[in-house]
């Protein structure tokens, strides 16, 4: 697991033991994965709260309201930032694709379709977070 600056050894151990640094994905049905959600909950807790309630982060039990609000805000910010990066990449790729005048290779067409699909999944996940 890569070194995480400012994160206690105990938090790093729990993250590694539960492989929370893996499966950092987003699906249309569930939004951000359980791993992302749990990782953010661990990072949002101060050391005292973590020592007392770290098991609750793994079971998904409700934590202190302030922590839950922080995690919700971070989840929204994470998705928005990825969407911003896609928008920046789209602007760059639009300029790069101009010389092709609509004659993209099959691989490029598939890559663009996957990007469109991924952006839609992220937008839907963001909507799910606003509803919850």
Secondary structure, DSSP 8 states (H G I E B T S, - for coil): ----TT--HHHHHHHHHTTTTS---EETTTEE-HHHHHHHHHHHS-HHHHHHHHHHHHHT----HHHHHHHHHHHHHHHHHHHHHHHHHHHHHHHHHGGGTT---HHHHHHHHHHHHHHHHHHHHHHHHHH-
